[in-house]
Amino acid sequence: MDIYQKALNTMNRNSMTEPGMHVIAAVSGGADSVCLLWVLKHFSAD
């Protein structure tokens, strides 16, 4: 299972988002927050 599927499973299991919802992420520039940004961008509609 890849990082995108793991993130999606976690988001769905915890009811973190709904379709069309806007998400804001604070990014410090460290590896973990930059990875979070890339994963969230992967799920974006644009």
N, C-alpha and C positions, 0 to 999 in steps of 0.2 A: 504494500500500500504506500502511495507517495504522500508527500507533505500536504498537498492540496486536498486529497481525500481524507486524511486525518483531521485537517482543520475543518472541513465541511462536516464530517461526522460529529466533531465536538460542538460546532455551532448548532447543528440540528438537535443533538441530544440535550443541549442545555437551553434550547429555544432562544438563542442569542440574537437572531435576526429574522426578518420576514422579507419576502420578495418586495423589491422597490424601496426598502428602507435605506436611509443614508447612514454611513458608518464613519466615525471620526477616530483616527488613531494618532496617539502621541508617539513621535519617533525621536529617539535620542541620538541616533547615528551609530549605535552599537550594532553588532552583528544580529542579535536577536530581534531588535525592533526593525531593522532594515528587512529582515526575513519576513516579519509580520506584514510590513508594507507591501512586499512583493506578493505574498499570499493573498492579501485583501485586493490588490490590484487585479490579480488573476480572476477574482470573482466579480469584478466590476462590470457594468453593462456596456461601457464604452470600449 
